[in-house]
């Protein structure tokens, strides 16, 4: 049975990889979505609104299966229409990363939008008046404050994202949840292996929470207690 535990530990590395890559996708989509909603352009704001509304209203599992199975069928159908006999199989790792990132990009959009709206508009206006360009003002004035306001929501989204990586086991990615199911089926001892997997998830989330609290403390220096 020790070999199963070692395999699950090895699978946990893949789980970490999926979650970190998905987080990067979610951050990029979240920033783009927040920028679209705050752009003042009706078309961009409407696209972002549809994105966040639909994604937050559809179960993660349904989106995962649609991307993995529906995406494969759709791409192969397009190739067939183009006269090609080639077929495409979507990689489970890529499908998991893109799907989870796409889902949590919608939540990050609202987190970043709310954080930016919490910053007084006068600060950006003052930066522009002092001769800063829009990009420079955003990076030096808006971003540090946005991070402080966004961190509580960001932390919650990240912790839920980590747990959502268990869904990729359903599309055949051999991360620790998938390996736990295999070990349970082989040994008929599901409690031990799933408890071990739950403990690994708990360790991962605890380390993440500790790091994000340290980051929050750093960005909250000089802020009034009532603003945290």
Backbone as CSV, one residue per row, in Angstrom:
resi,resn,N_x,N_y,N_z,CA_x,CA_y,CA_z,C_x,C_y,C_z
1,UNK,0.823,-1.212,0.000,0.000,0.000,0.000,0.860,1.267,0.000
2,UNK,2.082,1.151,0.477,2.947,2.331,0.507,3.161,2.906,-0.892
3,UNK,3.189,2.026,-1.901,3.393,2.489,-3.279,2.247,3.405,-3.719
4,UNK,1.046,3.126,-3.234,-0.098,3.968,-3.589,0.048,5.364,-2.977
5,UNK,0.513,5.412,-1.742,0.699,6.709,-1.094,1.774,7.531,-1.808
6,UNK,2.833,6.857,-2.236,3.895,7.550,-2.974,3.345,8.098,-4.297
7,UNK,2.528,7.291,-4.965,1.938,7.724,-6.240,1.032,8.939,-6.035
8,UNK,0.266,8.932,-4.948,-0.616,10.071,-4.659,0.204,11.321,-4.372
9,UNK,1.308,11.149,-3.643,2.200,12.287,-3.384,2.763,12.843,-4.693
10,UNK,3.125,11.966,-5.602,3.614,12.414,-6.909,2.506,13.118,-7.688
11,UNK,1.289,12.609,-7.556,0.148,13.248,-8.206,-0.153,14.618,-7.642
12,UNK,0.213,14.840,-6.371,-0.033,16.152,-5.760,0.788,17.244,-6.441
13,UNK,1.948,16.863,-6.995,2.765,17.843,-7.730,2.008,18.326,-8.971
14,UNK,1.331,17.391,-9.641,0.533,17.744,-10.809,-0.645,18.623,-10.404
15,UNK,-1.225,18.339,-9.244,-2.326,19.166,-8.740,-1.863,20.600,-8.514
16,UNK,-0.682,20.748,-7.928,-0.124,22.090,-7.705,0.109,22.786,-9.039
17,UNK,0.631,22.041,-10.019,0.879,22.620,-11.332,-0.393,23.098,-12.010
18,UNK,-1.442,22.285,-11.937,-2.727,22.662,-12.533,-3.276,23.923,-11.878
19,UNK,-3.243,23.959,-10.560,-3.828,25.104,-9.846,-3.055,26.391,-10.108
20,UNK,-1.730,26.328,-10.144,-0.928,27.532,-10.377,-1.098,28.048,-11.805
21,UNK,-1.101,27.135,-12.776,-1.312,27.551,-14.166,-2.716,28.117,-14.366
22,UNK,-3.703,27.475,-13.737,-5.075,27.973,-13.832,-5.215,29.340,-13.169
23,UNK,-4.485,29.544,-12.069,-4.513,30.852,-11.394,-3.984,31.942,-12.315
24,UNK,-2.907,31.649,-13.035,-2.345,32.631,-13.958,-3.364,33.006,-15.033
25,UNK,-4.041,31.997,-15.593,-5.078,32.259,-16.588,-6.201,33.095,-15.987
26,UNK,-6.600,32.754,-14.762,-7.696,33.462,-14.100,-7.340,34.925,-13.832
27,UNK,-6.099,35.178,-13.431,-5.670,36.550,-13.159,-5.708,37.385,-14.439
28,UNK,-5.180,36.820,-15.529,-5.177,37.543,-16.803,-6.607,37.842,-17.248
29,UNK,-7.472,36.837,-17.212,-8.868,37.046,-17.618,-9.577,37.999,-16.668
30,UNK,-9.252,37.906,-15.371,-9.873,38.797,-14.395,-9.519,40.251,-14.638
31,UNK,-8.251,40.509,-14.940,-7.816,41.884,-15.224,-8.454,42.401,-16.511
32,UNK,-8.511,41.544,-17.533,-9.138,41.945,-18.785,-10.634,42.199,-18.597
33,UNK,-11.279,41.315,-17.828,-12.706,41.480,-17.583,-13.009,42.738,-16.789
34,UNK,-12.190,43.005,-15.764,-12.387,44.214,-14.961,-12.165,45.461,-15.802
35,UNK,-11.121,45.425,-16.650,-10.848,46.569,-17.526,-12.005,46.796,-18.497
36,UNK,-12.574,45.704,-19.005,-13.706,45.834,-19.929,-14.920,46.438,-19.240
37,UNK,-15.197,45.987,-18.017,-16.366,46.500,-17.298,-16.205,47.964,-16.912
38,UNK,-14.972,48.387,-16.687,-14.725,49.766,-16.265,-14.318,50.666,-17.422
39,UNK,-14.316,50.125,-18.629,-13.829,50.884,-19.782,-14.778,51.989,-20.217
40,UNK,-16.054,51.858,-19.851,-17.037,52.830,-20.304,-17.530,52.561,-21.714
41,UNK,-17.060,51.484,-22.322,-17.500,51.112,-23.662,-18.579,50.039,-23.552
42,UNK,-19.788,50.340,-24.020,-20.922,49.416,-23.834,-20.675,48.011,-24.365
43,UNK,-20.014,47.895,-25.531,-19.804,46.568,-26.123,-18.898,45.724,-25.234
44,UNK,-17.758,46.297,-24.816,-16.834,45.565,-23.964,-17.461,45.228,-22.614
45,UNK,-18.171,46.202,-22.045,-18.822,45.976,-20.749,-19.878,44.878,-20.848
46,UNK,-20.600,44.839,-21.966,-21.643,43.815,-22.151,-21.037,42.429,-22.292
47,UNK,-19.930,42.333,-23.047,-19.252,41.037,-23.207,-18.764,40.522,-21.857
48,UNK,-18.156,41.426,-21.075,-17.656,41.032,-19.755,-18.804,40.642,-18.832
49,UNK,-19.918,41.348,-18.926,-21.074,41.044,-18.078,-21.661,39.675,-18.417
50,UNK,-21.742,39.378,-19.710,-22.247,38.058,-20.125,-21.312,36.956,-19.642
51,UNK,-20.023,37.186,-19.783,-19.012,36.221,-19.346,-19.149,35.907,-17.856
52,UNK,-19.177,36.931,-17.030,-19.240,36.696,-15.591,-20.582,36.097,-15.172
53,UNK,-21.657,36.523,-15.815,-22.987,36.023,-15.445,-23.149,34.550,-15.800
54,UNK,-22.756,34.200,-17.024,-22.917,32.813,-17.492,-22.022,31.867,-16.707
55,UNK,-20.747,32.227,-16.574,-19.799,31.332,-15.907,-20.158,31.121,-14.446
56,UNK,-20.570,32.185,-13.756,-20.923,32.035,-12.341,-22.252,31.327,-12.146
57,UNK,-23.019,31.172,-13.226,-24.316,30.509,-13.118,-24.321,29.062,-13.557
58,UNK,-23.223,28.591,-14.155,-23.136,27.213,-14.649,-22.178,26.427,-13.754
59,UNK,-22.542,25.227,-13.335,-21.650,24.426,-12.482,-20.286,24.183,-13.126
60,UNK,-19.249,24.182,-12.299,-17.891,23.982,-12.797,-17.749,22.671,-13.554
61,UNK,-18.380,21.620,-13.043,-18.268,20.309,-13.674,-18.834,20.326,-15.087
62,UNK,-19.958,21.012,-15.275,-20.580,21.085,-16.603,-19.650,21.798,-17.584
63,UNK,-19.056,22.903,-17.139,-18.118,23.643,-18.008,-16.921,22.767,-18.353
64,UNK,-16.399,22.048,-17.364,-15.255,21.166,-17.586,-15.565,20.121,-18.660
65,UNK,-16.700,19.470,-18.547,-17.066,18.428,-19.504,-17.358,19.010,-20.884
66,UNK,-17.961,20.204,-20.914,-18.231,20.852,-22.199,-16.948,21.182,-22.934
67,UNK,-15.958,21.699,-22.210,-14.691,22.065,-22.837,-13.950,20.818,-23.314
68,UNK,-13.892,19.799,-22.464,-13.096,18.619,-22.797,-13.738,17.789,-23.909
69,UNK,-15.006,17.438,-23.725,-15.668,16.588,-24.718,-16.249,17.398,-25.874
70,UNK,-16.948,18.480,-25.521,-17.531,19.311,-26.570,-16.479,19.979,-27.423
71,UNK,-15.385,20.421,-26.789,-14.310,21.055,-27.545,-13.665,20.101,-28.522
72,UNK,-13.449,18.871,-28.088,-12.854,17.862,-28.967,-13.758,17.582,-30.160
73,UNK,-15.042,17.392,-29.890,-16.004,17.115,-30.970,-16.079,18.292,-31.934
74,UNK,-16.128,19.509,-31.376,-16.240,20.705,-32.212,-15.025,20.898,-33.119
75,UNK,-13.830,20.736,-32.563,-12.619,20.913,-33.356,-12.508,19.853,-34.458
76,UNK,-12.834,18.623,-34.122,-12.770,17.559,-35.124,-13.820,17.752,-36.220
77,UNK,-14.965,18.305,-35.822,-16.008,18.581,-36.818,-15.557,19.682,-37.776
78,UNK,-14.896,20.694,-37.250,-14.375,21.767,-38.101,-13.312,21.241,-39.058
79,UNK,-12.467,20.350,-38.564,-11.449,19.743,-39.435,-12.099,18.909,-40.537
80,UNK,-13.178,18.225,-40.164,-13.880,17.407,-41.157,-14.509,18.286,-42.234
81,UNK,-15.088,19.402,-41.806,-15.695,20.325,-42.775,-14.637,20.928,-43.703
82,UNK,-13.417,21.090,-43.161,-12.329,21.646,-43.959,-11.707,20.608,-44.891
83,UNK,-12.194,19.372,-44.820,-11.689,18.324,-45.697,-10.488,17.589,-45.153
84,UNK,-10.153,17.801,-43.890,-8.997,17.143,-43.295,-9.432,15.864,-42.598
85,UNK,-8.570,14.845,-42.695,-8.847,13.579,-42.020,-8.152,13.492,-40.664
86,UNK,-7.447,14.555,-40.296,-6.740,14.571,-39.015,-7.745,14.704,-37.865
87,UNK,-7.361,14.224,-36.718,-8.200,14.350,-35.525,-7.390,14.996,-34.401
88,UNK,-8.097,15.652,-33.520,-7.463,16.348,-32.396,-8.017,15.807,-31.088
89,UNK,-7.127,15.488,-30.175,-7.511,15.114,-28.818,-6.994,16.185,-27.866
90,UNK,-7.899,16.781,-27.112,-7.503,17.834,-26.183,-6.768,17.215,-25.001
91,UNK,-5.601,17.742,-24.704,-4.807,17.260,-23.575,-5.550,17.532,-22.260
92,UNK,-5.683,16.537,-21.376,-6.415,16.747,-20.119,-5.816,17.859,-19.252
93,UNK,-4.485,17.972,-19.243,-3.849,19.033,-18.448,-4.240,20.398,-18.986
94,UNK,-4.123,20.569,-20.310,-4.480,21.854,-20.923,-5.960,22.159,-20.726
95,UNK,-6.805,21.126,-20.899,-8.242,21.332,-20.727,-8.564,21.737,-19.289
96,UNK,-7.915,21.076,-18.328,-8.156,21.408,-16.929,-7.709,22.811,-16.581
97,UNK,-6.507,23.174,-17.032,-5.968,24.505,-16.736,-6.840,25.594,-17.352
98,UNK,-7.154,25.445,-18.636,-7.925,26.469,-19.326,-9.344,26.584,-18.776
99,UNK,-9.950,25.442,-18.464,-11.323,25.478,-17.963,-11.394,26.105,-16.574
100,UNK,-10.540,25.657,-15.663,-10.557,26.214,-14.307,-10.159,27.689,-14.337
101,UNK,-9.153,28.022,-15.156,-8.769,29.422,-15.285,-9.896,30.264,-15.853
102,UNK,-10.597,29.739,-16.848,-11.722,30.448,-17.458,-12.847,30.660,-16.453
103,UNK,-13.118,29.649,-15.649,-14.179,29.753,-14.645,-13.828,30.809,-13.599
104,UNK,-12.654,30.706,-13.040,-12.296,31.610,-11.943,-11.858,32.989,-12.436
105,UNK,-11.630,33.115,-13.747,-11.430,34.439,-14.306,-12.663,35.308,-14.126
106,UNK,-13.844,34.671,-14.149,-15.089,35.419,-13.942,-15.176,35.953,-12.510
107,UNK,-14.762,35.135,-11.556,-14.775,35.582,-10.157,-13.689,36.636,-9.911
108,UNK,-12.531,36.444,-10.528,-11.462,37.423,-10.385,-11.855,38.759,-11.014
109,UNK,-12.646,38.711,-12.074,-13.119,39.949,-12.700,-13.849,40.821,-11.692
110,UNK,-14.764,40.214,-10.953,-15.527,40.980,-9.965,-14.643,41.416,-8.801
111,UNK,-13.694,40.576,-8.433,-12.773,40.933,-7.345,-11.929,42.148,-7.715
112,UNK,-11.349,42.117,-8.906,-10.501,43.233,-9.342,-11.326,44.487,-9.618
113,UNK,-12.507,44.314,-10.175,-13.366,45.478,-10.449,-13.735,46.190,-9.151
114,UNK,-14.132,45.411,-8.149,-14.483,46.004,-6.863,-13.301,46.685,-6.200
115,UNK,-12.111,46.085,-6.359,-10.905,46.667,-5.760,-10.559,48.000,-6.407
116,UNK,-10.656,48.062,-7.725,-10.349,49.303,-8.437,-11.353,50.390,-8.085
117,UNK,-12.620,50.016,-7.965,-13.648,50.999,-7.621,-13.472,51.527,-6.202
118,UNK,-12.770,50.782,-5.358,-12.551,51.214,-3.974,-11.491,52.313,-3.870
119,UNK,-10.721,52.498,-4.936,-9.661,53.510,-4.931,-10.258,54.849,-5.346
120,UNK,-10.055,55.903,-4.572,-10.591,57.223,-4.946,-10.112,57.657,-6.331
121,UNK,-11.031,58.122,-7.171,-10.686,58.527,-8.528,-9.699,59.686,-8.545
122,UNK,-9.740,60.501,-7.497,-8.867,61.668,-7.456,-7.396,61.314,-7.490
123,UNK,-7.044,60.119,-7.023,-5.632,59.733,-7.012,-5.105,59.551,-8.431
124,UNK,-5.874,58.928,-9.279,-5.463,58.764,-10.669,-5.423,60.117,-11.383
125,UNK,-6.408,60.946,-11.093,-6.440,62.277,-11.712,-5.229,63.097,-11.291
126,UNK,-4.844,62.976,-10.007,-3.672,63.711,-9.516,-2.400,63.187,-10.181
127,UNK,-2.299,61.876,-10.359,-1.120,61.299,-11.002,-0.995,61.776,-12.447
128,UNK,-2.112,61.827,-13.150,-2.085,62.311,-14.526,-1.728,63.795,-14.576
129,UNK,-2.215,64.547,-13.587,-1.917,65.977,-13.532,-0.435,66.225,-13.283
130,UNK,0.225,65.307,-12.590,1.657,65.442,-12.314,2.518,64.975,-13.487
131,UNK,1.888,64.550,-14.547,2.640,64.204,-15.745,2.842,62.725,-15.974
132,UNK,2.290,61.885,-15.130,2.396,60.442,-15.358,1.509,60.027,-16.523
133,UNK,1.963,59.045,-17.274,1.122,58.479,-18.308,0.102,57.532,-17.694
134,UNK,-0.937,57.153,-18.438,-1.966,56.255,-17.896,-1.408,54.926,-17.388
135,UNK,-0.474,54.342,-18.149,0.098,53.057,-17.745,0.952,53.219,-16.495
136,UNK,1.791,54.247,-16.475,2.635,54.499,-15.315,1.800,54.779,-14.071
137,UNK,0.739,55.565,-14.236,-0.130,55.882,-13.105,-0.835,54.631,-12.588
138,UNK,-1.241,53.757,-13.526,-1.916,52.526,-13.108,-0.965,51.626,-12.325
139,UNK,0.274,51.487,-12.830,1.235,50.594,-12.182,1.709,51.128,-10.831
140,UNK,1.908,52.435,-10.736,2.490,53.006,-9.525,1.459,53.463,-8.496
141,UNK,0.278,53.823,-8.956,-0.737,54.358,-8.038,-1.866,53.363,-7.800
142,UNK,-2.430,52.854,-8.895,-3.619,52.001,-8.768,-3.283,50.583,-8.322
143,UNK,-2.259,49.972,-8.945,-1.973,48.557,-8.688,-1.679,48.238,-7.224
144,UNK,-0.779,48.980,-6.542,-0.507,48.631,-5.137,-1.749,48.691,-4.258
145,UNK,-2.602,49.677,-4.497,-3.822,49.789,-3.693,-4.848,48.735,-4.106
146,UNK,-4.902,48.446,-5.407,-5.820,47.415,-5.881,-5.496,46.073,-5.247
147,UNK,-4.191,45.768,-5.138,-3.780,44.502,-4.523,-4.303,44.410,-3.096
148,UNK,-4.180,45.505,-2.350,-4.634,45.493,-0.949,-6.138,45.250,-0.856
149,UNK,-6.889,45.931,-1.690,-8.346,45.765,-1.648,-8.794,44.413,-2.211
150,UNK,-8.022,43.887,-3.148,-8.436,42.648,-3.814,-8.044,41.391,-3.056
151,UNK,-7.037,41.477,-2.185,-6.484,40.274,-1.559,-7.511,39.418,-0.797
152,UNK,-8.422,40.004,-0.013,-9.398,39.130,0.674,-10.223,38.285,-0.294
153,UNK,-10.775,38.914,-1.340,-11.546,38.166,-2.336,-10.676,37.232,-3.139
154,UNK,-9.471,37.685,-3.461,-8.514,36.858,-4.202,-8.186,35.597,-3.418
155,UNK,-7.985,35.751,-2.114,-7.669,34.594,-1.268,-8.788,33.568,-1.298
156,UNK,-10.026,34.020,-1.171,-11.165,33.095,-1.212,-11.245,32.384,-2.551
157,UNK,-11.073,33.138,-3.642,-11.126,32.530,-4.978,-10.017,31.489,-5.161
158,UNK,-8.829,31.798,-4.667,-7.699,30.887,-4.804,-7.936,29.593,-4.035
159,UNK,-8.454,29.691,-2.824,-8.697,28.493,-2.031,-9.749,27.599,-2.679
160,UNK,-10.775,28.207,-3.247,-11.803,27.415,-3.933,-11.249,26.827,-5.223
161,UNK,-10.403,27.602,-5.915,-9.785,27.111,-7.150,-8.956,25.853,-6.879
162,UNK,-8.199,25.879,-5.783,-7.374,24.710,-5.442,-8.248,23.462,-5.319
163,UNK,-9.347,23.605,-4.605,-10.234,22.447,-4.418,-10.881,22.005,-5.727
164,UNK,-11.101,22.962,-6.634,-11.735,22.627,-7.913,-10.835,21.791,-8.813
165,UNK,-9.538,21.758,-8.519,-8.647,20.942,-9.346,-8.999,19.459,-9.264
166,UNK,-9.725,19.073,-8.233,-10.147,17.669,-8.120,-11.038,17.266,-9.292
167,UNK,-11.680,18.248,-9.938,-12.577,17.943,-11.047,-11.830,17.390,-12.260
168,UNK,-10.551,17.734,-12.390,-9.815,17.270,-13.575,-9.615,15.761,-13.545
169,UNK,-9.832,15.142,-12.393,-9.733,13.681,-12.331,-10.800,13.023,-13.208
170,UNK,-11.895,13.734,-13.456,-12.993,13.180,-14.241,-12.674,13.134,-15.731
171,UNK,-11.653,13.878,-16.160,-11.292,13.862,-17.580,-9.982,13.101,-17.807
172,UNK,-9.573,12.333,-16.790,-8.452,11.419,-16.974,-7.082,11.935,-16.600
173,UNK,-6.994,13.140,-16.015,-5.682,13.641,-15.607,-5.268,12.941,-14.314
174,UNK,-4.070,12.388,-14.280,-3.648,11.557,-13.156,-3.049,12.396,-12.028
175,UNK,-3.885,13.294,-11.484,-3.469,14.038,-10.296,-3.888,13.240,-9.062
176,UNK,-3.745,13.825,-7.870,-3.870,13.000,-6.670,-5.286,12.473,-6.423
177,UNK,-6.310,13.190,-6.846,-7.672,12.669,-6.667,-7.904,11.451,-7.550
178,UNK,-7.447,11.534,-8.788,-7.569,10.401,-9.711,-6.827,9.176,-9.170
179,UNK,-5.617,9.390,-8.676,-4.820,8.284,-8.148,-5.423,7.715,-6.865
180,UNK,-6.059,8.571,-6.085,-6.743,8.097,-4.873,-7.900,7.170,-5.233
181,UNK,-8.626,7.522,-6.287,-9.726,6.666,-6.739,-9.200,5.321,-7.218
182,UNK,-8.086,5.348,-7.948,-7.502,4.097,-8.423,-7.027,3.226,-7.260
183,UNK,-6.369,3.860,-6.297,-5.872,3.112,-5.138,-7.029,2.528,-4.331
184,UNK,-8.089,3.299,-4.190,-9.259,2.836,-3.445,-9.899,1.633,-4.128
185,UNK,-9.996,1.705,-5.461,-10.595,0.596,-6.204,-9.737,-0.662,-6.124
186,UNK,-8.418,-0.466,-6.120,-7.515,-1.621,-6.106,-7.446,-2.289,-4.745
187,UNK,-7.543,-1.509,-3.687,-7.361,-2.053,-2.331,-8.658,-2.148,-1.540
188,UNK,-9.707,-1.547,-2.076,-10.997,-1.486,-1.370,-10.852,-0.831,0.005
189,UNK,-9.989,0.172,0.052,-9.803,0.951,1.282,-9.935,2.442,0.962
190,UNK,-11.128,2.854,0.562,-11.292,4.244,0.117,-11.043,5.267,1.223
191,UNK,-11.408,4.915,2.452,-11.301,5.898,3.538,-9.858,6.361,3.719
192,UNK,-8.922,5.438,3.766,-7.522,5.783,4.028,-6.946,6.680,2.938
193,UNK,-7.210,6.330,1.674,-6.599,7.089,0.578,-7.258,8.459,0.389
194,UNK,-8.566,8.517,0.523,-9.226,9.811,0.362,-8.936,10.722,1.561
195,UNK,-8.768,10.129,2.729,-8.386,10.933,3.890,-6.974,11.491,3.695
196,UNK,-6.095,10.683,3.129,-4.730,11.137,2.842,-4.759,12.279,1.822
197,UNK,-5.591,12.144,0.792,-5.717,13.196,-0.225,-6.293,14.468,0.378
198,UNK,-7.295,14.316,1.244,-7.883,15.484,1.904,-6.836,16.212,2.750
199,UNK,-5.970,15.446,3.408,-4.915,16.047,4.228,-3.929,16.823,3.360
200,UNK,-3.617,16.293,2.177,-2.713,17.002,1.266,-3.336,18.313,0.787
201,UNK,-4.620,18.271,0.455,-5.317,19.499,0.072,-5.298,20.511,1.220
202,UNK,-5.517,20.029,2.433,-5.541,20.908,3.597,-4.173,21.547,3.826
203,UNK,-3.106,20.769,3.654,-1.749,21.317,3.798,-1.506,22.396,2.749
204,UNK,-1.895,22.117,1.528,-1.710,23.061,0.421,-2.467,24.364,0.680
205,UNK,-3.718,24.244,1.091,-4.512,25.451,1.331,-4.005,26.213,2.560
206,UNK,-3.531,25.499,3.569,-3.009,26.161,4.762,-1.754,26.973,4.441
207,UNK,-0.855,26.388,3.660,0.358,27.108,3.244,-0.019,28.331,2.416
208,UNK,-0.977,28.158,1.519,-1.426,29.270,0.682,-2.019,30.384,1.525
209,UNK,-2.838,30.008,2.499,-3.474,31.001,3.360,-2.444,31.765,4.171
210,UNK,-1.443,31.065,4.656,-0.377,31.711,5.431,0.376,32.724,4.561
211,UNK,0.731,32.309,3.339,1.477,33.197,2.436,0.652,34.420,2.059
212,UNK,-0.627,34.223,1.790,-1.473,35.346,1.391,-1.747,36.292,2.557
213,UNK,-1.797,35.769,3.763,-1.949,36.645,4.931,-0.710,37.510,5.120
214,UNK,0.459,36.934,4.890,1.695,37.711,4.962,1.700,38.803,3.896
215,UNK,1.243,38.448,2.707,1.178,39.416,1.624,0.181,40.525,1.933
216,UNK,-0.946,40.130,2.522,-1.959,41.117,2.893,-1.428,42.069,3.953
217,UNK,-0.673,41.533,4.913,-0.097,42.374,5.965,0.892,43.375,5.378
218,UNK,1.642,42.932,4.374,2.619,43.821,3.748,1.928,44.965,3.015
219,UNK,0.888,44.655,2.248,0.208,45.685,1.469,-0.723,46.539,2.322
220,UNK,-0.973,46.114,3.554,-1.851,46.878,4.440,-1.077,47.814,5.353
221,UNK,0.251,47.844,5.235,1.045,48.738,6.073,0.643,50.189,5.812
222,UNK,0.394,50.898,6.894,0.019,52.305,6.782,-1.457,52.530,6.550
223,UNK,-2.224,51.468,6.342,-3.658,51.626,6.138,-4.369,51.699,7.479
224,UNK,-5.454,52.407,7.477,-6.248,52.467,8.697,-6.901,51.131,8.964
225,UNK,-7.050,50.814,10.236,-7.622,49.521,10.607,-9.013,49.348,10.016
226,UNK,-9.777,50.392,9.945,-11.130,50.298,9.447,-11.213,50.025,7.944
227,UNK,-10.061,50.215,7.230,-10.073,49.992,5.801,-9.748,48.550,5.430
228,UNK,-9.245,47.746,6.374,-8.804,46.381,6.061,-9.984,45.441,5.925
